Amino acid sequence: MVSKRSGEQSDSTELMLRRIDEVDERDEGQIIAELAGEKVKEFVYKFPQDGAEVTGLSWIAYKELAIQWGNLKMGAPLVEETDREIRAIVEVTDLVHNVTLWAGTHQPKKMELRTGGIKDDKFAFEKAVSKAQRNALKNILPQSIQRAAIDFFLHGKALPIKEHRGERPQERIEKPRQRAVQAPAQPQKPAEAPLEVVVDTETGEISGVPAFGTKGEALQWFHKEHGLVTTDIQPYFPDGKAMGDLSVDEVSAACQKAVAAKKAVKAER
């Protein structure tokens, strides 16, 4: 027997998923319109929910907000392709607060037609990269400035960039006004020097690589420390596998081989 509470949670989750799908569909329309050279003007989406109206920012709104916010550095996307979809991961850094976050998306290579049927989506790559960038900006920009941006785009109110500059990414606007007990300051650990990949020229063995818990951690570390992108790594995938078929250790091994190959080329020069 399903409880009333679990049923309500299920309905709420289903509603949220439908809203995410609708946002994705609208953003995909904006991405295609931009590729066609059209001027897109819809900065804020509106959705009915529980008798009220819910608002959210569109893809072009996040791009404009990033320009207004400034001091953001976005890395080259890591892209992989499977038989069914294109996956993209993007790194973005807030240079003021020295915070780096990652975000990704997966985009089906086929699209359903409103009239019925399925066809190849020739813009799947562009959609995947743009949506990964959108998700990265959504992660790095403070929630309070995202909410303020809705009033900025809808009602022309000033965007309080300076007021929010001291707020770190991912902080919420709801903050306690007072704290009864001040937590003792925690001693800060000294920053660890980045590990360096060392290649033994005689045996070809590679050392100095940390253990990774996920493939994303491995990709992030090798991209940050050695500038690797997916195209550098793919030639070293075992047996022609795709990224999605590899284990964490196989991804790390492929990255290490790519670094070793880069070092060998530099050594020859």
Protein Blocks (a to p, Z undefined) as FASTA:
>chain_A
ZZfklmmmmmmmmmmmmmmmmmmmmmmmmmmmmmnopacfbfbdcddeehiacddddfkl
mmmmmmmngoiacddddddddfkbccdddddddfklopacdddddddfbdcdfkgpaddd
fklmmmmmmmmmmmmmmmmpcfklmmmmmmmmmnopacdfklmmmpcghiafbdcfbdfb
acdddddddddddddddddfknopaehiacdfbfklmmmmmmmmnopafklmmmmpghhi
afklpcfklmmmmmmmmmmmmmmmmmmZZ
